[in-house]
Amino acid sequence: MWFRNLVLYRTAGWKPKAAELEEALARQTFQPCGKMDMESRGWLPPRGEGDALVHALGGQMLIALGVEQKLLPASVINHYARERAAEIEEQQGFRPGRKQQREIREQVTDELLPRAFERRRSTHAWIDTAGGWLAVDAANLAKADELLEVLRKCVAPLPLATLKTQLSPASAMTGWLASGDPPAGFTIDRDCEFLAPGEDKSTVRYVRHPLEAKDVRGHLEDGKQVTRLALTWNDRISFVLNENLQVKRLAFLDILKEQAEKDAEGGDELFDADFAIMSGELSRFLPDLVEALGGEAAEAA
């Protein structure tokens, strides 16, 4: 249940109540794919089957989007379609035309769909009504957009804004590394990625490498910009910040997880303790991160 990534949005005055959001999400609960469906998307109880679609705790909310997809590779469809086209060519004495080929492919797809394997996944989002945050635990923007697309179908209008800061993450991270002086409360760890200016866009990546080394300094002197940088906040959360203001490899240090286990006996109590500690830490971490990047830009969009 601990988030591993953050794609960040501002709620722009949207302060949903748990009961109202529950009613809205109930309009599209998750249902498995039907025989002829390639994909199904809907809301799942974050805490497990039989629970509420919105897990609310002290002004913090957790929701989960479930997605089921049929695994039917194009190569498999093409293989059976070619076999079917060959049979038809033998029967009618000439090769099927473009329209008939398309109809054959559609027919083969319909026949194979009920036998296709299914893959399920879920994506969680945290809503902080007091702080005005919505964060999606997604490793890429496509999955975050997928969750927001379904959320907008249930909640309209949905006044979300992408987080924008006064300083671009790339210029800020480059400055921190060049000066060796990160913002108060942050320390620089041992992973980073550089991007060279110009058309070639060459990339240099360091993993578990001392970033004060001479070769690292050389990349800064050559004008390369930092596009990913590993950081730790207040000895409590480690993460990698990228140039798009996405937080990756988010890790809550062991002392926080041990505290959650100490506060709960297990099961639902442990889930609540985990969520309370995670949301509490994030609600303090995000303002510090924004401040480190010069504060929020006036035109968040």
C-alpha positions as CSV (number, residue, x, y, z in Angstrom):
1,M,0.0,0.0,0.0
2,W,3.0,2.3,0.3
3,F,3.3,4.4,-2.8
4,R,6.3,3.9,-5.1
5,N,5.7,6.8,-7.5
6,L,4.0,10.2,-7.5
7,V,2.4,12.0,-10.5
8,L,1.3,15.2,-8.9
9,Y,-1.8,17.4,-9.4
10,R,-3.3,20.3,-7.6
11,T,-7.0,19.9,-6.8
12,A,-7.7,23.6,-7.5
13,G,-10.4,24.0,-4.8
14,W,-11.9,20.6,-5.3
15,K,-12.6,19.3,-1.8
16,P,-14.7,16.1,-2.2
17,K,-16.5,14.6,0.8
18,A,-16.0,10.8,1.1
19,A,-19.7,10.0,0.8
20,E,-20.1,12.1,-2.3
21,L,-17.0,10.7,-4.0
22,E,-18.1,7.1,-3.0
23,E,-21.5,7.7,-4.8
24,A,-19.7,9.2,-7.8
25,L,-17.3,6.3,-8.2
26,A,-20.1,3.8,-7.8
27,R,-21.2,4.8,-11.3
28,Q,-18.3,2.8,-12.7
29,T,-17.3,0.0,-10.5
30,F,-14.8,-2.5,-11.8
31,Q,-16.3,-5.4,-13.8
32,P,-14.3,-8.2,-15.4
33,C,-14.1,-8.2,-19.2
34,G,-17.0,-9.8,-21.0
35,K,-16.4,-12.4,-23.7
36,M,-16.1,-9.8,-26.4
37,D,-14.4,-7.0,-24.4
38,M,-10.7,-6.2,-24.9
39,E,-10.5,-4.1,-21.8
40,S,-12.5,-3.2,-18.7
41,R,-11.8,-0.3,-16.3
42,G,-13.6,0.6,-13.1
43,W,-13.1,1.4,-9.4
44,L,-12.0,-1.1,-6.8
45,P,-12.1,-0.9,-3.0
46,P,-8.6,0.1,-2.0
47,R,-8.7,-2.0,1.1
48,G,-10.0,-5.2,-0.5
49,E,-13.2,-6.7,-1.7
50,G,-16.3,-5.8,0.2
51,D,-15.0,-2.5,1.4
52,A,-15.8,1.0,0.4
53,L,-14.5,2.5,-2.9
54,V,-13.2,5.5,-1.0
55,H,-10.9,4.8,2.0
56,A,-11.1,8.0,4.1
57,L,-9.0,8.7,7.1
58,G,-8.7,12.2,8.7
59,G,-9.3,14.2,5.6
60,Q,-7.1,11.9,3.5
61,M,-8.6,9.6,0.8
62,L,-7.4,6.6,-1.1
63,I,-9.0,5.3,-4.3
64,A,-8.0,2.5,-6.7
65,L,-8.7,2.0,-10.4
66,G,-8.9,-1.6,-11.6
67,V,-8.0,-2.5,-15.2
68,E,-8.4,-5.9,-16.9
69,Q,-7.0,-6.4,-20.4
70,K,-7.3,-9.3,-22.8
71,L,-3.9,-10.5,-24.0
72,L,-4.4,-11.1,-27.7
73,P,-1.2,-10.2,-29.6
74,A,-1.5,-8.9,-33.2
75,S,0.9,-11.7,-34.3
76,V,-1.6,-14.3,-33.2
77,I,-4.5,-12.6,-34.9
78,N,-2.5,-12.2,-38.1
79,H,-1.4,-15.9,-38.1
80,Y,-5.0,-17.2,-37.9
81,A,-6.2,-14.5,-40.3
82,R,-3.7,-15.7,-42.9
83,E,-4.8,-19.3,-42.5
84,R,-8.4,-18.3,-42.9
85,A,-7.6,-16.2,-46.0
86,A,-5.8,-19.1,-47.6
87,E,-8.8,-21.4,-47.1
88,I,-11.1,-18.8,-48.6
89,E,-8.8,-18.2,-51.6
90,E,-8.8,-22.0,-52.2
91,Q,-12.6,-22.1,-52.1
92,Q,-13.3,-19.0,-54.2
93,G,-10.4,-19.3,-56.6
94,F,-8.9,-15.8,-56.1
95,R,-7.2,-13.9,-53.3
96,P,-9.5,-12.0,-50.8
97,G,-9.5,-8.3,-51.5
98,R,-8.7,-5.6,-48.9
99,K,-12.2,-5.3,-47.6
100,Q,-12.6,-9.1,-47.3
101,Q,-9.2,-9.3,-45.6
102,R,-10.4,-6.7,-43.0
103,E,-13.6,-8.7,-42.4
104,I,-11.6,-11.9,-42.0
105,R,-9.4,-10.3,-39.4
106,E,-12.4,-8.9,-37.5
107,Q,-14.0,-12.3,-37.5
108,V,-10.9,-14.1,-36.3
109,T,-10.5,-11.5,-33.5
110,D,-14.1,-12.1,-32.4
111,E,-13.5,-15.9,-32.3
112,L,-10.2,-15.6,-30.3
113,L,-11.3,-13.0,-27.7
114,P,-13.3,-15.5,-25.5
115,R,-10.2,-17.7,-25.3
116,A,-7.7,-14.9,-24.6
117,F,-5.8,-14.7,-21.3
118,E,-6.7,-11.8,-19.0
119,R,-4.3,-9.5,-17.1
120,R,-5.4,-7.4,-14.2
121,R,-3.7,-4.4,-12.5
122,S,-4.6,-1.6,-10.2
123,T,-3.5,2.1,-9.9
124,H,-4.0,4.0,-6.6
125,A,-4.5,7.7,-6.0
126,W,-4.2,9.7,-2.8
127,I,-6.3,12.8,-2.3
128,D,-5.3,15.3,0.4
129,T,-8.3,17.6,0.7
130,A,-6.6,19.9,3.3
131,G,-3.4,20.3,1.3
132,G,-5.0,20.3,-2.1
133,W,-3.1,17.4,-3.6
134,L,-4.0,14.5,-5.8
135,A,-1.1,12.1,-6.4
136,V,-1.2,9.0,-8.6
137,D,1.0,6.1,-7.8
138,A,2.0,5.6,-11.4
139,A,5.4,5.0,-13.0
140,N,4.4,6.8,-16.2
141,L,2.0,9.6,-17.3
142,A,-0.1,7.1,-19.4
143,K,-1.3,5.3,-16.3
144,A,-2.0,8.5,-14.4
145,D,-3.9,9.8,-17.4
146,E,-5.9,6.6,-17.5
147,L,-7.0,7.0,-13.9
148,L,-7.9,10.6,-14.4
149,E,-9.9,9.8,-17.6
150,V,-12.1,7.4,-15.6
151,L,-12.3,9.8,-12.7
152,R,-13.6,12.6,-15.0
153,K,-16.3,10.3,-16.2
154,C,-17.6,10.0,-12.6
155,V,-16.8,13.5,-11.3
156,A,-17.6,16.4,-13.6
157,P,-16.2,19.0,-13.6
158,L,-12.9,17.8,-12.1
159,P,-10.8,20.9,-11.6
160,L,-7.3,19.4,-11.5
161,A,-4.2,21.3,-12.5
162,T,-0.7,19.9,-13.2
163,L,1.8,21.1,-10.6
164,K,4.1,23.8,-11.9
165,T,7.0,25.4,-10.0
166,Q,9.0,28.6,-10.4
167,L,12.2,26.7,-11.1
168,S,12.3,23.8,-13.6
169,P,13.4,20.6,-11.8
170,A,16.2,20.2,-14.4
171,S,17.7,23.7,-13.7
172,A,17.2,23.3,-9.9
173,M,18.8,19.8,-9.7
174,T,21.7,21.0,-11.9
175,G,22.3,23.9,-9.5
176,W,22.2,21.7,-6.4
177,L,24.7,19.3,-7.8
178,A,27.0,22.0,-9.1
179,S,27.1,23.8,-5.8
180,G,27.0,20.7,-3.6
181,D,24.4,22.6,-1.6
182,P,20.9,21.1,-1.8
183,P,17.9,22.8,-0.2
184,A,17.4,22.7,3.6
185,G,16.1,19.3,4.6
186,F,17.3,17.5,1.5
187,T,20.5,15.5,0.9
188,I,21.9,14.3,-2.5
189,D,22.3,10.6,-2.9
190,R,24.3,8.6,-5.4
191,D,22.2,8.3,-8.5
192,C,21.8,10.9,-11.3
193,E,21.3,11.3,-15.0
194,F,22.7,13.9,-17.3
195,L,21.4,15.1,-20.7
196,A,23.7,16.9,-23.1
197,P,22.4,20.0,-24.9
198,G,22.2,20.0,-28.7
199,E,20.7,17.7,-31.2
200,D,22.4,14.4,-30.2
201,K,20.8,14.5,-26.7
202,S,23.4,12.1,-25.3
203,T,22.6,10.7,-21.9
204,V,25.0,9.8,-19.0
205,R,23.7,7.8,-16.1
206,Y,25.3,7.2,-12.7
207,V,24.0,4.5,-10.3
208,R,25.4,4.2,-6.7
209,H,28.3,6.4,-7.7
210,P,29.9,9.3,-5.7
211,L,28.4,12.4,-7.3
212,E,31.3,14.6,-6.1
213,A,33.7,12.7,-8.3
214,K,35.8,14.5,-10.9
215,D,34.1,12.8,-13.9
216,V,30.7,13.9,-12.6
217,R,31.9,17.5,-12.3
218,G,33.2,17.3,-15.8
219,H,29.7,16.7,-17.2
220,L,28.5,19.8,-15.4
221,E,31.3,21.8,-16.8
222,D,30.4,20.6,-20.3
223,G,27.0,22.1,-19.9
224,K,25.0,18.9,-19.4
225,Q,21.8,19.2,-17.3
226,V,20.6,16.9,-14.6
227,T,17.4,15.2,-15.6
228,R,17.1,12.7,-12.7
229,L,18.6,13.0,-9.2
230,A,18.3,10.8,-6.1
231,L,17.5,12.7,-2.9
232,T,16.5,12.0,0.7
233,W,14.2,14.3,2.6
234,N,14.7,14.7,6.4
235,D,16.1,11.2,6.6
236,R,12.6,9.9,6.2
237,I,11.8,9.6,2.5
238,S,14.2,8.7,-0.3
239,F,13.2,9.3,-3.9
240,V,14.3,10.2,-7.4
241,L,13.1,13.5,-8.9
242,N,13.0,13.8,-12.7
243,E,12.8,16.7,-15.0
244,N,9.0,16.4,-15.4
245,L,8.5,16.9,-11.7
246,Q,7.6,13.2,-11.2
247,V,8.7,11.4,-8.1
248,K,10.0,7.9,-8.7
249,R,11.5,5.1,-6.5
250,L,9.7,6.6,-3.5
251,A,10.8,4.8,-0.4
252,F,9.6,5.4,3.2
253,L,12.5,4.6,5.4
254,D,12.2,1.6,7.7
255,I,11.6,3.6,10.9
256,L,8.3,4.8,9.4
257,K,7.1,1.2,8.5
258,E,8.2,0.0,11.9
259,Q,6.1,2.7,13.5
260,A,3.1,1.6,11.5
261,E,3.5,-2.0,12.6
262,K,3.9,-0.9,16.2
263,D,0.7,1.2,16.0
264,A,-1.4,-1.7,14.6
265,E,-2.0,-5.4,15.3
266,G,-2.5,-6.3,11.6
267,G,-5.1,-6.6,8.9
268,D,-7.3,-3.5,8.6
269,E,-5.5,-1.8,11.5
270,L,-2.2,-2.1,9.8
271,F,-3.6,-0.8,6.5
272,D,-5.0,2.2,8.3
273,A,-1.7,2.8,10.2
274,D,0.3,2.5,6.9
275,F,-2.0,5.0,5.1
276,A,-2.1,7.4,8.0
277,I,1.7,7.5,8.2
278,M,2.2,7.6,4.5
279,S,-0.3,10.4,3.9
280,G,1.0,12.4,6.8
281,E,4.6,12.2,5.6
282,L,3.6,13.1,2.0
283,S,1.6,16.1,3.2
284,R,4.7,17.5,4.8
285,F,7.2,16.4,2.1
286,L,5.4,17.9,-0.9
287,P,5.3,21.6,0.4
288,D,9.1,21.3,1.1
289,L,9.7,19.9,-2.4
290,V,7.7,22.8,-3.9
291,E,9.6,25.3,-1.8
292,A,12.9,23.8,-2.9
293,L,11.9,24.4,-6.5
294,G,11.1,28.1,-5.9
295,G,7.5,27.7,-4.9
296,E,4.5,27.2,-7.1
297,A,4.2,29.0,-10.4
298,A,1.3,31.5,-10.6
299,E,-0.1,29.8,-13.7
300,A,-0.5,26.2,-12.7
301,A,-2.2,24.3,-15.6
